[in-house]
Amino acid sequence: MSVIQEFKCPSCGGAIEFDSSIQKMKCPYCDSEFDMQALADYDNVLSAGQTDEMVWETSAGAEWQDGETDGLKTYVCKSCGGEIVGDDTTAATSCPYCDNPVVLSGQFTGNLKPDYVIPFKLDKKAAKEALKNHYKGKRLLPKVFKEANHIDEIKGVYVPFWLFDADVNANITYKATRTRTWSDSKYDYTETSYFSVYRGGTVGFERVPVDGSSKMADDLMESIEPFDFSGAVDFQTAYLSGYLADKYDVGAEESIERANSRIKKSTEDTFASTVQGYTRVWPEMTNVQLNNGIAKYALYPVWLLNTTWEGKKYTFAMNGQTGKFVGNLPLDKRKLTCWFAGLMGAVSAAAFAFFYLLWLM
């Protein structure tokens, strides 16, 4: 029984064959040529690749002790299902995620006590001012939205986060290209050379955050990072006074996939920054091994505002420690149409002037 082995071109992925005229392997699709030893070394590197090993110790948090939850009440949103924790002085309130009324459920119950909390450093007044500043310079923002928005409904919420620490041993193979261009009297030429670049080493990660609330979009929370962990303290229920706190509904085990994705991407980017002198660099094969992986549980301060405009919900968030503010804004369709028409008019005028100059010449 005969076996036919097919080799893939490292440049374009096409099948390559031996060309007897040049005594090399050649790709019929991109015309790349490879000597046998280089191709064998490349194949050995790919064959030696191992699968990622990303195992975590996720025993974050501690059990609540007797008396620690005294004075804490649970509020449940009948609309989105959010379960919010407040102190026993909290009056009727609305859900910080969907803005619907929430009802008092009863005495607080929970599995784990947070390890850390970063207390609020900025108050509601600062959050209101940040929202107004967010409006500035937005020429396509509807005027009515700006004037009628309910900024008094901004709420301070402690959002649950899982913090992942790990040491990472990584071996990464990158594809890289180097491009050279030149011209003669007849043609313009472009030559692209392809390279395989290897990097290996160790990098440490501390407190990679993943929010533990399914009601809070991961990209929104990542947009208000970073939080300064030097301001964190050991958790005490007293820090919740006057604020709401979201109970985590996404556990540490369920957050591992997000943590792994962030760590792997950061490792690839960090190692890629050491690959210099190429036009383009991208990872081809990544092997990540985690050591000493552990997760902790913390509450981070966030100011939230939810508002609805023409049937669409808009969520704004501000880092309650640093003041970083993010959130999408609606567009005034009439203003957008006028702006686009003006832009096209300017482009048309520029094109007319260009061709008029050509005609004069």
C-alpha positions as CSV (number, residue, x, y, z in Angstrom):
1,M,0.0,0.0,0.0
2,S,1.5,3.3,-1.0
3,V,1.2,6.5,1.1
4,I,1.2,10.0,-0.5
5,Q,2.2,12.8,1.8
6,E,1.0,16.3,1.0
7,F,3.0,19.3,2.1
8,K,1.3,22.6,2.6
9,C,2.9,25.9,1.6
10,P,3.8,27.9,4.7
11,S,3.1,31.1,2.7
12,C,-0.4,30.5,1.3
13,G,-1.4,27.1,2.5
14,G,-1.5,25.5,-1.0
15,A,-0.2,22.1,-1.8
16,I,3.5,22.2,-2.8
17,E,5.5,19.7,-4.9
18,F,9.1,19.0,-5.7
19,D,10.4,20.8,-8.8
20,S,13.3,18.8,-10.3
21,S,14.5,21.7,-12.4
22,I,15.5,23.8,-9.3
23,Q,15.8,20.8,-6.9
24,K,13.5,22.5,-4.4
25,M,9.9,22.3,-3.3
26,K,7.7,24.9,-5.1
27,C,4.2,26.2,-4.6
28,P,2.3,26.4,-7.9
29,Y,-0.1,29.0,-6.5
30,C,2.3,31.7,-5.1
31,D,5.6,30.5,-6.6
32,S,7.3,30.3,-3.2
33,E,10.4,28.1,-3.2
34,F,11.7,26.0,-0.2
35,D,14.8,24.0,0.2
36,M,14.2,20.6,1.7
37,Q,16.0,21.2,5.0
38,A,14.1,24.4,5.8
39,L,10.8,22.6,5.0
40,A,11.8,19.7,7.3
41,D,12.7,22.1,10.1
42,Y,9.4,23.9,9.7
43,D,7.5,20.6,9.7
44,N,9.3,19.5,12.9
45,V,8.4,22.7,14.7
46,L,4.7,22.2,13.8
47,S,4.7,18.5,14.7
48,A,6.3,19.2,18.1
49,G,3.5,21.5,19.1
50,Q,1.6,20.6,22.2
51,T,-1.9,21.4,23.2
52,D,-2.6,24.3,25.6
53,E,-2.7,23.4,29.3
54,M,-4.6,26.0,31.3
55,V,-5.7,24.7,34.6
56,W,-6.8,26.9,37.5
57,E,-7.3,26.8,41.2
58,T,-10.7,28.4,41.6
59,S,-11.4,28.2,45.4
60,A,-12.0,32.0,45.6
61,G,-13.8,33.7,48.3
62,A,-14.6,32.4,51.8
63,E,-17.8,31.3,53.6
64,W,-19.8,34.0,55.3
65,Q,-19.4,34.0,59.1
66,D,-22.2,34.4,61.6
67,G,-23.5,38.0,61.7
68,E,-21.6,39.2,58.7
69,T,-24.7,39.4,56.5
70,D,-26.8,41.2,59.1
71,G,-28.3,44.3,57.6
72,L,-28.0,43.1,54.0
73,K,-31.1,42.7,51.9
74,T,-31.7,41.1,48.5
75,Y,-33.6,42.9,45.8
76,V,-34.9,41.0,42.7
77,C,-35.7,42.5,39.3
78,K,-38.8,40.9,37.9
79,S,-37.8,42.1,34.4
80,C,-34.2,40.9,33.8
81,G,-33.8,38.6,36.8
82,G,-31.0,40.6,38.3
83,E,-30.4,39.9,42.0
84,I,-29.0,43.0,43.8
85,V,-27.7,43.4,47.3
86,G,-28.2,46.5,49.4
87,D,-28.3,47.5,53.1
88,D,-31.5,47.6,55.1
89,T,-31.7,51.4,54.7
90,T,-32.2,51.1,50.9
91,A,-35.7,52.3,49.9
92,A,-37.6,51.2,46.8
93,T,-35.1,51.4,43.9
94,S,-34.8,50.4,40.3
95,C,-32.6,47.9,38.6
96,P,-29.2,49.3,37.6
97,Y,-29.2,47.1,34.5
98,C,-32.6,47.6,32.9
99,D,-34.0,50.5,35.0
100,N,-37.2,48.6,35.9
101,P,-38.4,48.6,39.5
102,V,-37.0,46.0,41.8
103,V,-38.7,44.5,44.8
104,L,-37.4,43.5,48.2
105,S,-36.9,39.8,48.3
106,G,-35.8,39.2,51.9
107,Q,-32.7,38.6,54.0
108,F,-29.5,38.2,52.1
109,T,-28.2,34.7,51.3
110,G,-25.1,33.9,49.4
111,N,-22.4,31.3,49.0
112,L,-19.1,33.2,49.0
113,K,-17.8,36.4,50.6
114,P,-15.6,38.5,48.4
115,D,-11.9,38.5,49.1
116,Y,-11.4,42.2,48.2
117,V,-13.3,45.4,47.5
118,I,-12.2,48.6,45.8
119,P,-14.2,51.3,47.5
120,F,-15.9,54.1,45.5
121,K,-13.7,57.1,45.1
122,L,-16.0,59.2,42.9
123,D,-19.5,60.2,43.8
124,K,-22.7,60.6,41.8
125,K,-22.0,64.2,41.1
126,A,-18.8,63.2,39.3
127,A,-20.7,60.5,37.3
128,K,-23.3,63.1,36.2
129,E,-20.5,65.5,35.1
130,A,-18.8,62.7,33.2
131,L,-22.0,61.9,31.3
132,K,-22.3,65.6,30.4
133,N,-18.7,65.6,29.2
134,H,-19.5,62.5,27.2
135,Y,-22.1,64.4,25.2
136,K,-19.7,67.3,24.3
137,G,-18.5,67.4,20.8
138,K,-21.0,64.8,19.6
139,R,-22.5,66.8,16.7
140,L,-24.8,63.9,15.6
141,L,-26.3,63.4,19.0
142,P,-30.1,64.2,19.1
143,K,-30.7,67.4,21.0
144,V,-33.8,66.0,22.7
145,F,-31.9,63.0,24.0
146,K,-29.3,65.3,25.5
147,E,-31.8,67.5,27.2
148,A,-34.3,64.9,28.4
149,N,-32.0,62.1,29.5
150,H,-32.6,61.0,33.1
151,I,-29.2,61.6,34.6
152,D,-30.6,61.5,38.1
153,E,-31.0,57.7,37.7
154,I,-27.2,57.0,37.8
155,K,-26.6,54.2,40.3
156,G,-23.4,53.1,42.1
157,V,-23.0,49.3,41.9
158,Y,-20.3,47.0,43.1
159,V,-19.8,44.6,40.2
160,P,-18.5,41.1,41.0
161,F,-15.1,40.2,39.4
162,W,-13.0,37.1,39.3
163,L,-9.3,38.0,39.4
164,F,-7.0,35.4,37.8
165,D,-3.2,35.1,38.6
166,A,-0.9,32.8,36.6
167,D,2.6,32.3,35.4
168,V,2.6,31.4,31.7
169,N,5.2,29.3,29.8
170,A,4.6,29.9,26.1
171,N,6.0,28.7,22.8
172,I,4.7,30.6,19.8
173,T,5.5,30.3,16.1
174,Y,4.7,33.4,14.1
175,K,4.3,33.9,10.4
176,A,6.0,37.1,9.2
177,T,6.3,38.9,5.9
178,R,8.8,41.4,4.6
179,T,7.7,43.4,1.5
180,R,10.0,45.2,-1.0
181,T,8.7,47.4,-3.8
182,W,10.5,49.0,-6.8
183,S,9.7,50.3,-10.2
184,D,11.2,50.7,-13.7
185,S,10.0,52.5,-16.8
186,K,7.3,50.0,-17.5
187,Y,6.2,48.2,-14.3
188,D,5.8,48.5,-10.5
189,Y,7.1,45.5,-8.6
190,T,6.3,44.0,-5.2
191,E,8.3,41.2,-3.7
192,T,7.0,39.5,-0.5
193,S,9.2,37.3,1.5
194,Y,7.7,34.9,4.1
195,F,9.4,33.8,7.4
196,S,8.7,31.5,10.3
197,V,9.7,33.1,13.6
198,Y,9.8,31.3,16.9
199,R,9.5,32.8,20.4
200,G,9.5,31.1,23.8
201,G,9.5,32.3,27.3
202,T,7.7,33.0,30.5
203,V,5.3,35.9,31.4
204,G,3.4,36.5,34.6
205,F,-0.1,37.8,34.9
206,E,-1.7,39.3,38.0
207,R,-5.4,39.9,38.6
208,V,-6.7,39.5,35.1
209,P,-10.4,40.6,35.7
210,V,-13.5,38.8,34.4
211,D,-16.8,40.1,35.5
212,G,-19.1,37.6,37.3
213,S,-22.4,39.1,36.2
214,S,-24.3,37.8,33.2
215,K,-26.3,41.0,33.1
216,M,-23.1,43.0,32.5
217,A,-21.5,42.9,29.0
218,D,-17.9,41.8,29.2
219,D,-16.8,44.3,26.6
220,L,-18.4,47.1,28.5
221,M,-16.6,46.2,31.7
222,E,-13.3,45.7,29.9
223,S,-13.7,49.2,28.4
224,I,-13.6,50.9,31.8
225,E,-10.4,49.1,32.8
226,P,-8.0,49.3,34.4
227,F,-8.9,49.4,38.0
228,D,-6.0,50.3,40.4
229,F,-5.7,47.3,42.7
230,S,-3.4,49.2,45.0
231,G,-6.7,50.8,46.2
232,A,-8.2,47.4,47.2
233,V,-8.9,46.5,50.8
234,D,-10.1,43.3,52.5
235,F,-13.8,43.1,52.1
236,Q,-16.1,44.4,54.8
237,T,-19.9,44.8,54.4
238,A,-19.6,48.4,55.6
239,Y,-18.3,49.4,52.2
240,L,-21.7,48.5,50.7
241,S,-23.5,51.1,52.7
242,G,-25.2,53.6,50.3
243,Y,-24.6,51.5,47.2
244,L,-25.9,48.4,45.5
245,A,-24.0,45.2,44.9
246,D,-24.6,42.7,42.3
247,K,-24.5,39.0,43.3
248,Y,-22.4,37.0,40.9
249,D,-24.3,34.5,38.8
250,V,-21.3,33.4,36.7
251,G,-18.9,31.3,38.8
252,A,-15.1,31.2,38.7
253,E,-15.1,27.9,36.7
254,E,-17.5,29.5,34.1
255,S,-15.2,32.5,33.8
256,I,-12.1,30.5,33.0
257,E,-12.7,30.5,29.2
258,R,-12.8,34.3,29.2
259,A,-9.7,34.5,31.3
260,N,-7.8,32.1,29.1
261,S,-8.8,34.0,26.0
262,R,-7.5,37.3,27.5
263,I,-4.2,35.7,28.8
264,K,-3.5,33.9,25.5
265,K,-4.1,37.0,23.4
266,S,-1.9,39.2,25.7
267,T,0.8,36.6,25.6
268,E,0.7,36.4,21.8
269,D,0.8,40.2,21.5
270,T,3.6,40.6,24.1
271,F,5.8,38.0,22.3
272,A,5.0,39.4,18.9
273,S,6.2,42.9,20.0
274,T,9.7,41.3,20.1
275,V,9.6,40.3,16.5
276,Q,11.0,43.3,14.7
277,G,11.9,44.2,11.1
278,Y,8.9,42.6,9.4
279,T,6.0,44.2,7.5
280,R,3.4,42.0,9.1
281,V,3.5,39.4,11.9
282,W,0.7,37.0,13.1
283,P,0.6,33.9,15.3
284,E,0.5,30.6,13.5
285,M,0.9,28.1,16.4
286,T,0.6,28.9,20.1
287,N,1.3,26.6,23.0
288,V,0.4,28.0,26.5
289,Q,1.1,26.2,29.8
290,L,-0.2,27.7,33.0
291,N,1.5,27.4,36.3
292,N,0.2,28.5,39.8
293,G,-3.1,29.5,38.3
294,I,-5.5,30.9,41.0
295,A,-8.6,33.0,41.1
296,K,-9.8,35.5,43.7
297,Y,-13.2,37.2,44.2
298,A,-13.5,41.0,44.4
299,L,-16.1,43.7,44.1
300,Y,-15.2,46.7,41.8
301,P,-17.0,50.1,41.9
302,V,-19.0,51.1,38.8
303,W,-21.5,53.9,38.1
304,L,-24.3,52.7,35.8
305,L,-26.9,54.5,33.8
306,N,-29.5,52.8,31.6
307,T,-31.8,54.8,29.4
308,T,-34.1,54.1,26.4
309,W,-34.3,56.2,23.3
310,E,-36.8,55.4,20.5
311,G,-37.2,51.8,21.8
312,K,-33.4,51.1,22.1
313,K,-31.6,50.7,25.3
314,Y,-28.4,52.6,26.0
315,T,-26.0,51.6,28.8
316,F,-23.3,53.9,30.2
317,A,-20.7,52.9,32.7
318,M,-18.1,54.8,34.7
319,N,-15.2,53.4,36.6
320,G,-16.0,54.5,40.2
321,Q,-12.3,54.6,41.1
322,T,-10.6,56.3,38.1
323,G,-13.5,58.1,36.3
324,K,-13.1,56.4,32.9
325,F,-16.5,56.7,31.1
326,V,-17.8,54.7,28.2
327,G,-21.2,54.2,26.4
328,N,-22.8,54.3,23.0
329,L,-24.9,57.2,21.9
330,P,-27.8,57.5,19.5
331,L,-27.5,59.3,16.2
332,D,-29.8,62.0,14.9
333,K,-30.7,60.5,11.4
334,R,-31.5,64.0,10.0
335,K,-28.2,65.4,11.1
336,L,-26.4,62.3,9.8
337,T,-28.1,62.7,6.4
338,C,-27.1,66.4,6.2
339,W,-23.6,65.6,7.3
340,F,-23.3,62.9,4.7
341,A,-24.7,65.1,1.9
342,G,-22.2,67.8,2.9
343,L,-19.3,65.4,2.8
344,M,-20.3,64.1,-0.6
345,G,-20.7,67.7,-1.8
346,A,-17.2,68.5,-0.5
347,V,-15.8,65.4,-2.3
348,S,-17.6,66.3,-5.5
349,A,-16.3,69.9,-5.3
350,A,-12.7,68.6,-4.8
351,A,-13.0,66.2,-7.7
352,F,-14.4,68.9,-9.9
353,A,-11.5,71.2,-9.0
354,F,-9.0,68.5,-9.7
355,F,-10.3,67.7,-13.2
356,Y,-10.6,71.4,-14.0
357,L,-6.9,71.8,-13.2
358,L,-6.1,68.9,-15.5
359,W,-8.2,70.5,-18.2
360,L,-6.3,73.8,-17.8
361,M,-3.0,72.0,-18.2
